[in-house]
Amino acid sequence: MGLLFFPRGGAAYVVRYLSPALARAGWSISLAAGSLGEPGEETHAPTFFHGLDVHVVDFTDAVREFETGGDAIAAPQPMHPSYEDRVGAPDVVLASVPPELIAHLSSVWEAPLQAAGADRADVLHLHHLTPQMEAARRRWPQVPVVAHLHGTELNLIEAIEDRVALAAKLGETLATMPTAGAALDAGEGLLDAGELEMMRSTRWDSWRHGEFWAARLKQQAQSADHLIAVSPLRRDEAISRLGIAPDRITFVPNGVDMDRFRPRPRTPGSRRATFRRALVEDPRGWTETGPAGSVAYTESDLDRMLGPADDATVLIFVGRFLGFKQVPALIRAFARARSRFTRPASLVIWGGHPGEWEGEHPVTVARQVGTDDIYFTGWRGHDDLPDGLAASDILVIPSVNDAYPQVPLEAMAVGLPVLGCASGGIPAMINLDPARPTGWLVPPNDPDAFADALTRIVNDPGEVSERGANALAHACAELSWEGLVPRFEAAYVEAIEHHVRHSGPPDGPCRPQSPA
């Protein structure tokens, strides 16, 4: 397997849980991955992927170079680029990277992939579309490649194409937009409201090479022997946006570690103890200008959070502060709804990687609307998440165009229903059986609808309990990683057979037989 990024996002957790499941089914797994920091830190790949055969590109020196004014992407061991454009981040958006750095970004992966055994692999399973694909095709053309699309690469291509279209309306290209002052002034009369907002909010210098990279990502997808998409919607999008033939891409959803994520009895004081650890004893919330721990709480805050009888409804969001996650919109919807609550309720924002956010900072927004009943835990390790979910009552996912997030699956395995938007991969995850709903779906980008849903949920604990039981039953029946292994094996077989048809058989032993 290959994962370009250091551990922090959903793809890292897929690797972490899928690999042992494949190993239990008889596969030998090795991993080439990005890494950041020292042993013991969650971003350190050998720590995060403990138990796997891991070979890394260490980004630590690249980040240090960035912190002293250098370019992390041009460092000797370059930082990976990003699919998101975030201010002040060492991993700049891919659309800003000069094309001449392709060889630099890809060649650094040859050594760890070689150490992981790429030359003798039956299949290379590469997560996302990244420079690892360039290295694999250059050095090991004899090995079949599966590209696993998690969705963010498709989001980047869509964002590039949207900006290309906007620039064309103004008679410009992405390369000329950073200096197109006159055209930007003329945009007032040529663009609709959404385009005007995009024009004003885009840091155009970060997108000047977007057309090149969109084309390159499409080439990488087309060069793969087979692809995996995490939702039916993403599969359809890959077919249309990347030009992939339908028979060359398979939908395989993410799964859940059912041993780690399971219901936990809620004994008197148990959830108070969980939130005391996360908010009082080890606070990690942070502001725009403050480090992790600059947002902290007291025992009296826990009294207000959980209610006098420890019966408050706790809604929890889990994730990073990325634009499409819509955390500021969730906070405003909660603030709009809370005057209509007939029972005590709290909103917990569990996550936010330190120093990373797009758009408005969620803590700043909370202070604008009033921080009563809104709590920030900061970024916490995955080992803490089962307890955090078990201490909560509903998972809230306001994301728009989220490919197939992992957390809703984990929440259902713990027994929580999910409130999400009918957008991206969410509709493929919840309420699949109309007779046994596992959550609630509301229209995307509709704060009134989200606030109304929050009100109904908080005021009807019976329905929350019923849908939570349905969610748990669905997770137990459908969401284990072991149950998904045959679908990954089938994708590997497709890749091997495609490679044999088009390139001849691989040099090493392979497994083209039908999966178990």
C-alpha positions as CSV (number, residue, x, y, z in Angstrom):
1,M,0.0,0.0,0.0
2,G,1.0,3.6,-0.5
3,L,-0.3,6.7,1.4
4,L,1.3,10.0,0.5
5,F,0.1,11.9,3.5
6,F,1.1,11.8,7.2
7,P,-1.6,10.2,9.4
8,R,-4.4,12.6,10.1
9,G,-7.3,12.1,7.7
10,G,-9.8,9.4,6.9
11,A,-7.6,7.5,4.4
12,A,-5.1,6.9,7.2
13,Y,-7.7,5.2,9.3
14,V,-8.8,3.1,6.3
15,V,-5.2,1.9,5.9
16,R,-4.9,1.3,9.7
17,Y,-8.0,-1.0,9.8
18,L,-8.1,-2.5,6.4
19,S,-4.6,-3.8,6.5
20,P,-5.0,-6.1,9.4
21,A,-8.3,-7.4,8.0
22,L,-6.5,-8.2,4.7
23,A,-3.7,-9.9,6.7
24,R,-6.2,-12.1,8.6
25,A,-7.5,-13.1,5.1
26,G,-4.0,-14.3,4.1
27,W,-2.5,-11.2,2.4
28,S,1.0,-9.9,3.3
29,I,0.8,-6.1,3.7
30,S,3.5,-3.5,3.6
31,L,3.1,0.3,3.6
32,A,4.9,3.3,2.2
33,A,3.6,6.4,4.0
34,G,4.3,10.0,4.9
35,S,5.3,10.7,8.5
36,L,5.6,13.8,10.7
37,G,7.1,14.2,14.1
38,E,8.6,12.0,16.7
39,P,7.8,8.4,17.9
40,G,4.7,8.5,20.1
41,E,3.0,11.3,18.2
42,E,-0.2,10.5,16.3
43,T,1.3,12.0,13.1
44,H,4.3,9.7,13.2
45,A,3.5,6.9,10.8
46,P,5.3,4.0,12.6
47,T,3.4,4.9,15.7
48,F,0.0,5.4,14.1
49,F,0.4,2.2,12.0
50,H,1.9,0.2,14.8
51,G,2.1,-3.5,13.9
52,L,2.3,-2.9,10.1
53,D,5.5,-3.1,8.0
54,V,5.9,0.7,7.5
55,H,8.5,2.6,5.3
56,V,8.3,6.4,5.4
57,V,9.1,9.7,3.9
58,D,9.7,11.9,6.9
59,F,8.3,15.4,6.5
60,T,9.6,16.8,9.8
61,D,12.6,18.6,8.3
62,A,10.5,20.0,5.5
63,V,8.1,21.5,8.1
64,R,11.1,23.0,10.0
65,E,12.3,24.5,6.8
66,F,8.9,26.1,6.2
67,E,8.9,27.5,9.8
68,T,12.1,29.3,9.0
69,G,10.8,30.8,5.8
70,G,11.7,28.1,3.3
71,D,9.5,26.1,0.9
72,A,8.5,22.8,2.3
73,I,7.5,21.4,-1.1
74,A,11.0,22.1,-2.5
75,A,12.8,20.6,0.5
76,P,15.2,17.7,0.0
77,Q,12.5,15.4,1.4
78,P,9.6,17.4,0.2
79,M,6.4,17.9,2.2
80,H,3.3,16.4,0.4
81,P,1.1,18.9,-1.4
82,S,-2.6,19.2,-0.2
83,Y,-6.0,19.0,-1.8
84,E,-7.1,22.0,0.2
85,D,-5.9,25.6,0.1
86,R,-5.2,26.7,3.7
87,V,-3.4,29.9,4.7
88,G,0.0,29.4,6.4
89,A,0.2,25.7,5.8
90,P,3.4,24.0,4.8
91,D,1.5,21.5,2.6
92,V,0.3,24.0,0.0
93,V,-2.5,23.2,-2.3
94,L,-1.4,21.1,-5.3
95,A,-2.7,23.7,-7.8
96,S,0.0,26.1,-6.6
97,V,2.9,23.7,-7.2
98,P,5.1,24.3,-10.3
99,P,4.9,21.4,-12.8
100,E,8.7,21.1,-12.8
101,L,8.6,19.7,-9.3
102,I,6.9,16.5,-10.5
103,A,10.0,14.4,-10.5
104,H,11.1,15.8,-7.2
105,L,7.8,14.9,-5.5
106,S,7.6,11.4,-7.0
107,S,11.3,10.2,-6.9
108,V,11.4,10.6,-3.1
109,W,8.9,7.7,-2.9
110,E,11.0,5.2,-4.9
111,A,13.1,4.2,-1.9
112,P,10.3,3.6,0.6
113,L,8.2,1.7,-2.0
114,Q,11.2,-0.4,-2.9
115,A,11.9,-1.1,0.8
116,A,8.2,-2.1,1.2
117,G,8.6,-4.6,-1.6
118,A,7.0,-2.9,-4.6
119,D,9.2,-4.9,-7.0
120,R,7.8,-8.2,-5.8
121,A,4.2,-7.1,-5.0
122,D,1.1,-8.8,-6.5
123,V,-0.7,-5.5,-6.4
124,L,0.1,-1.9,-5.5
125,H,-2.9,-0.4,-3.6
126,L,-2.3,3.4,-3.7
127,H,-4.6,5.7,-1.8
128,H,-5.6,8.9,-3.6
129,L,-4.1,10.2,-6.8
130,T,-0.7,11.4,-5.9
131,P,3.0,11.4,-7.0
132,Q,3.3,7.9,-5.6
133,M,1.5,6.8,-8.8
134,E,4.2,8.5,-10.9
135,A,6.9,6.7,-9.0
136,A,5.1,3.3,-9.3
137,R,4.5,3.6,-13.0
138,R,8.1,4.7,-13.7
139,R,9.9,2.1,-11.5
140,W,7.6,-0.9,-11.5
141,P,5.5,-0.9,-14.7
142,Q,5.2,-4.7,-14.3
143,V,3.1,-4.4,-11.1
144,P,-0.7,-3.9,-11.3
145,V,-2.0,-0.7,-9.6
146,V,-5.2,-0.1,-7.8
147,A,-6.0,3.6,-7.1
148,H,-8.3,4.2,-4.1
149,L,-10.3,7.4,-4.5
150,H,-11.3,8.8,-1.1
151,G,-13.0,11.8,-2.7
152,T,-10.8,14.8,-1.8
153,E,-8.9,14.5,-5.1
154,L,-12.2,14.7,-6.9
155,N,-13.1,17.8,-4.9
156,L,-9.8,19.4,-5.9
157,I,-10.4,18.7,-9.6
158,E,-13.9,20.2,-9.3
159,A,-12.6,23.3,-7.5
160,I,-10.0,23.7,-10.3
161,E,-12.5,23.3,-13.1
162,D,-14.9,25.8,-11.4
163,R,-12.2,28.4,-11.2
164,V,-11.1,27.7,-14.8
165,A,-14.7,28.4,-15.9
166,L,-14.8,31.6,-13.9
167,A,-11.5,32.8,-15.3
168,A,-12.7,32.1,-18.8
169,K,-15.8,34.3,-18.3
170,L,-13.4,37.2,-17.6
171,G,-11.2,36.4,-20.5
172,E,-8.4,35.0,-18.3
173,T,-6.8,31.7,-17.3
174,L,-5.7,30.5,-13.9
175,A,-2.1,31.6,-14.8
176,T,-3.2,35.2,-15.5
177,M,-5.8,35.6,-12.7
178,P,-3.3,36.6,-10.0
179,T,-2.5,39.8,-11.9
180,A,-5.9,40.3,-13.7
181,G,-6.9,43.5,-11.8
182,A,-9.0,45.0,-14.5
183,A,-10.8,41.7,-15.2
184,L,-11.6,41.3,-11.5
185,D,-13.2,44.8,-11.5
186,A,-15.3,43.9,-14.5
187,G,-16.5,40.7,-12.8
188,E,-19.2,42.7,-11.0
189,G,-21.2,42.8,-14.2
190,L,-20.4,39.4,-15.6
191,L,-20.6,37.0,-12.7
192,D,-23.5,35.7,-10.6
193,A,-23.5,35.9,-6.8
194,G,-21.8,32.5,-6.3
195,E,-19.1,33.3,-8.8
196,L,-18.5,36.7,-7.3
197,E,-18.0,35.1,-3.9
198,M,-15.5,32.6,-5.4
199,M,-13.7,35.3,-7.2
200,R,-13.3,37.3,-4.0
201,S,-12.4,34.4,-1.7
202,T,-10.0,32.6,-3.9
203,R,-6.3,33.2,-3.4
204,W,-5.6,33.1,-7.1
205,D,-1.8,32.7,-6.8
206,S,-2.5,29.3,-5.2
207,W,-4.3,28.1,-8.3
208,R,-2.1,29.3,-11.1
209,H,-1.0,25.7,-12.1
210,G,-4.4,24.1,-11.5
211,E,-5.1,23.2,-15.1
212,F,-1.9,21.3,-15.3
213,W,-2.6,19.3,-12.1
214,A,-6.2,18.6,-13.0
215,A,-5.0,17.0,-16.2
216,R,-2.2,15.1,-14.4
217,L,-4.6,13.6,-11.8
218,K,-6.9,12.5,-14.6
219,Q,-3.9,10.8,-16.3
220,Q,-3.0,9.1,-13.1
221,A,-6.5,7.7,-12.7
222,Q,-6.6,6.5,-16.3
223,S,-3.2,4.8,-15.9
224,A,-4.4,2.7,-12.9
225,D,-5.4,-0.9,-13.7
226,H,-8.5,-0.6,-11.5
227,L,-10.0,2.0,-9.1
228,I,-11.9,1.9,-5.9
229,A,-14.5,4.6,-5.0
230,V,-15.8,5.0,-1.4
231,S,-19.4,5.7,-2.4
232,P,-21.7,5.2,-5.4
233,L,-21.8,9.0,-6.0
234,R,-18.0,9.2,-6.1
235,R,-17.9,6.2,-8.5
236,D,-20.3,8.0,-10.8
237,E,-18.3,11.2,-10.5
238,A,-15.1,9.4,-11.3
239,I,-16.6,7.9,-14.4
240,S,-17.8,11.3,-15.7
241,R,-15.1,13.6,-14.4
242,L,-12.0,11.4,-14.9
243,G,-13.2,9.6,-18.0
244,I,-13.0,6.1,-16.3
245,A,-14.8,3.2,-18.0
246,P,-17.5,1.9,-15.7
247,D,-16.0,-1.6,-15.6
248,R,-12.7,-0.3,-14.3
249,I,-14.0,1.2,-11.0
250,T,-15.6,-0.6,-8.1
251,F,-17.6,0.9,-5.2
252,V,-16.3,-0.4,-1.8
253,P,-17.4,1.5,1.3
254,N,-15.3,2.1,4.3
255,G,-15.8,-0.3,7.2
256,V,-15.6,-0.1,11.0
257,D,-13.3,-1.8,13.6
258,M,-16.2,-3.5,15.4
259,D,-14.0,-4.4,18.4
260,R,-13.0,-0.9,19.0
261,F,-16.3,0.8,18.2
262,R,-19.1,-0.9,20.1
263,P,-21.8,0.2,22.6
264,R,-20.6,1.0,26.1
265,P,-22.8,1.0,29.1
266,R,-23.5,4.5,30.5
267,T,-23.1,4.2,34.2
268,P,-23.6,7.1,36.6
269,G,-20.8,9.6,36.1
270,S,-19.2,7.7,33.2
271,R,-19.8,10.3,30.6
272,R,-18.9,13.1,33.0
273,A,-15.5,11.3,33.4
274,T,-15.0,11.1,29.6
275,F,-15.7,14.8,29.1
276,R,-13.7,15.8,32.2
277,R,-10.6,14.2,30.6
278,A,-11.2,15.8,27.2
279,L,-12.2,19.3,28.4
280,V,-10.8,19.9,31.9
281,E,-7.9,17.6,32.7
282,D,-6.3,17.5,29.2
283,P,-7.8,20.4,27.2
284,R,-6.7,20.7,23.6
285,G,-9.1,23.2,22.1
286,W,-7.4,26.2,20.4
287,T,-8.2,29.6,19.0
288,E,-7.0,31.4,15.9
289,T,-4.0,32.7,17.8
290,G,-3.7,30.3,20.7
291,P,-2.1,26.8,20.9
292,A,-3.7,23.5,21.7
293,G,-5.1,23.9,25.3
294,S,-5.9,27.6,25.0
295,V,-9.6,26.7,25.1
296,A,-10.2,24.9,28.4
297,Y,-13.1,24.3,30.8
298,T,-14.0,23.8,34.5
299,E,-16.2,21.5,36.6
300,S,-18.9,24.1,36.5
301,D,-18.8,24.0,32.7
302,L,-19.4,20.2,32.9
303,D,-22.4,20.9,35.2
304,R,-23.9,23.1,32.5
305,M,-22.9,20.8,29.7
306,L,-24.5,17.6,31.1
307,G,-27.5,19.2,33.0
308,P,-28.4,18.9,36.6
309,A,-29.6,15.3,36.2
310,D,-26.9,14.2,33.7
311,D,-29.6,13.9,31.2
312,A,-28.7,16.6,28.6
313,T,-28.7,15.6,25.0
314,V,-25.1,15.8,23.7
315,L,-24.6,16.3,20.0
316,I,-21.1,15.7,18.7
317,F,-19.3,16.7,15.6
318,V,-16.0,14.9,14.8
319,G,-13.5,16.0,12.2
320,R,-11.1,18.6,10.8
321,F,-12.0,22.3,10.3
322,L,-12.1,22.1,6.5
323,G,-14.4,24.3,4.5
324,F,-16.7,21.5,3.2
325,K,-17.2,20.2,6.8
326,Q,-19.3,23.3,7.5
327,V,-18.5,23.6,11.2
328,P,-19.3,27.3,11.4
329,A,-22.7,26.6,9.8
330,L,-23.4,23.9,12.4
331,I,-22.5,26.3,15.3
332,R,-24.9,28.9,13.9
333,A,-27.7,26.4,13.4
334,F,-27.3,25.1,17.0
335,A,-27.4,28.7,18.3
336,R,-30.5,29.3,16.2
337,A,-32.2,26.2,17.6
338,R,-31.3,26.3,21.2
339,S,-34.1,28.7,22.3
340,R,-36.6,26.1,21.0
341,F,-35.1,23.2,23.0
342,T,-37.4,21.9,25.7
343,R,-34.6,19.8,27.2
344,P,-31.0,20.6,28.1
345,A,-28.6,20.1,25.2
346,S,-24.9,20.6,24.3
347,L,-22.8,20.7,21.2
348,V,-19.3,19.1,21.3
349,I,-16.8,20.0,18.6
350,W,-14.4,17.0,18.8
351,G,-11.5,17.7,16.5
352,G,-9.7,20.4,14.5
353,H,-6.1,19.6,13.8
354,P,-4.0,22.3,15.6
355,G,-3.4,25.4,13.3
356,E,-5.5,24.1,10.4
357,W,-8.7,25.7,9.4
358,E,-10.4,27.0,6.2
359,G,-12.7,30.0,6.2
360,E,-14.0,31.1,9.6
361,H,-12.5,29.7,12.7
362,P,-15.2,27.7,14.7
363,V,-14.1,29.0,18.1
364,T,-14.4,32.6,16.7
365,V,-17.9,31.9,15.4
366,A,-19.0,30.3,18.7
367,R,-17.9,33.4,20.5
368,Q,-19.9,35.5,18.1
369,V,-23.1,33.6,18.7
370,G,-22.5,32.8,22.4
371,T,-20.5,29.9,23.7
372,D,-23.1,28.6,26.1
373,D,-23.4,24.9,25.6
374,I,-20.7,24.7,22.8
375,Y,-17.5,22.9,23.8
376,F,-14.3,22.3,21.9
377,T,-12.1,19.3,22.7
378,G,-9.4,19.9,20.1
379,W,-7.7,17.2,18.2
380,R,-7.6,13.9,20.0
381,G,-6.3,10.5,19.1
382,H,-8.5,7.8,17.6
383,D,-8.2,5.8,20.8
384,D,-10.2,8.4,22.6
385,L,-13.0,8.6,20.0
386,P,-15.0,5.4,21.0
387,D,-15.4,6.9,24.5
388,G,-16.3,10.3,23.1
389,L,-19.0,8.8,20.9
390,A,-20.3,6.6,23.7
391,A,-20.7,9.7,26.0
392,S,-22.8,11.4,23.3
393,D,-26.2,10.9,21.9
394,I,-26.2,12.0,18.3
395,L,-23.5,12.5,15.7
396,V,-24.0,15.7,13.6
397,I,-22.4,15.9,10.1
398,P,-23.1,19.2,8.4
399,S,-20.7,18.5,5.6
400,V,-21.5,19.3,2.0
401,N,-20.0,17.0,-0.7
402,D,-18.2,14.8,1.9
403,A,-17.1,11.7,0.0
404,Y,-17.7,8.9,2.5
405,P,-16.6,10.0,6.0
406,Q,-15.5,7.3,8.4
407,V,-17.0,8.8,11.6
408,P,-20.7,8.2,10.8
409,L,-19.9,4.5,10.4
410,E,-18.1,4.4,13.7
411,A,-20.9,6.3,15.4
412,M,-23.5,3.8,14.3
413,A,-21.3,1.0,15.5
414,V,-21.4,2.6,19.0
415,G,-25.2,3.0,18.7
416,L,-25.6,6.7,17.8
417,P,-27.9,7.9,15.1
418,V,-26.6,10.4,12.6
419,L,-27.9,13.8,11.5
420,G,-26.4,14.7,8.1
421,C,-26.9,16.6,4.9
422,A,-28.3,14.9,1.8
423,S,-25.0,15.5,0.0
424,G,-21.9,13.6,-1.0
425,G,-21.7,10.1,0.4
426,I,-23.9,10.6,3.4
427,P,-27.1,9.4,1.8
428,A,-25.3,6.2,0.9
429,M,-24.6,5.6,4.7
430,I,-27.8,6.3,6.7
431,N,-31.5,5.6,6.3
432,L,-30.8,2.9,3.7
433,D,-33.9,1.0,5.0
434,P,-36.9,3.5,5.1
435,A,-38.6,1.2,7.6
436,R,-35.6,1.3,10.0
437,P,-34.1,4.8,9.8
438,T,-30.7,5.2,11.3
439,G,-30.7,9.0,11.4
440,W,-31.9,12.2,9.7
441,L,-31.1,13.8,6.4
442,V,-31.7,17.5,5.6
443,P,-31.0,19.5,2.5
444,P,-27.4,20.8,2.2
445,N,-26.7,24.5,2.7
446,D,-30.0,25.1,4.5
447,P,-29.3,26.4,8.0
448,D,-33.0,26.7,8.8
449,A,-33.6,23.0,8.0
450,F,-30.6,22.0,10.1
451,A,-31.8,24.1,13.0
452,D,-35.3,22.6,12.7
453,A,-33.8,19.1,12.7
454,L,-31.7,19.8,15.8
455,T,-34.8,21.0,17.6
456,R,-36.8,17.9,16.7
457,I,-33.9,15.6,17.8
458,V,-33.3,17.3,21.1
459,N,-37.0,17.4,22.0
460,D,-37.7,13.8,21.2
461,P,-35.2,11.5,23.1
462,G,-37.4,8.5,22.3
463,E,-36.9,8.8,18.6
464,V,-33.2,9.3,19.2
465,S,-33.1,6.0,21.1
466,E,-35.0,4.1,18.4
467,R,-32.9,5.4,15.5
468,G,-29.7,4.7,17.5
469,A,-30.8,1.0,18.0
470,N,-31.4,0.8,14.2
471,A,-28.0,2.3,13.5
472,L,-26.3,-0.3,15.7
473,A,-28.2,-3.2,14.1
474,H,-27.1,-1.9,10.6
475,A,-23.5,-1.5,11.7
476,C,-23.3,-5.0,13.1
477,A,-24.8,-6.5,9.9
478,E,-23.1,-4.5,7.2
479,L,-20.0,-2.5,8.3
480,S,-17.2,-4.8,9.5
481,W,-13.9,-4.6,7.7
482,E,-13.7,-8.4,7.6
483,G,-17.0,-8.5,5.7
484,L,-15.6,-6.0,3.1
485,V,-12.3,-7.9,2.4
486,P,-13.8,-10.0,-0.5
487,R,-14.8,-6.8,-2.3
488,F,-11.3,-5.5,-2.1
489,E,-10.0,-8.8,-3.2
490,A,-12.3,-8.7,-6.2
491,A,-10.9,-5.3,-7.1
492,Y,-7.4,-6.7,-6.9
493,V,-8.3,-9.5,-9.2
494,E,-9.8,-7.0,-11.7
495,A,-6.5,-5.0,-11.6
496,I,-4.4,-8.1,-12.2
497,E,-6.5,-9.3,-15.1
498,H,-6.6,-5.9,-16.7
499,H,-2.8,-5.6,-16.4
500,V,-2.3,-9.1,-17.9
501,R,-4.6,-8.2,-20.8
502,H,-2.8,-4.9,-21.5
503,S,0.8,-5.4,-20.4
504,G,1.4,-9.1,-20.1
505,P,1.6,-11.1,-16.8
506,P,3.5,-9.6,-13.8
507,D,7.0,-10.9,-13.1
508,G,6.3,-12.2,-9.7
509,P,3.7,-14.6,-8.4
510,C,0.2,-13.3,-8.5
511,R,-3.3,-14.2,-7.3
512,P,-5.7,-13.9,-10.3
513,Q,-8.0,-16.6,-8.9
514,S,-11.5,-15.7,-7.7
515,P,-11.5,-14.1,-4.2
516,A,-12.6,-16.1,-1.2
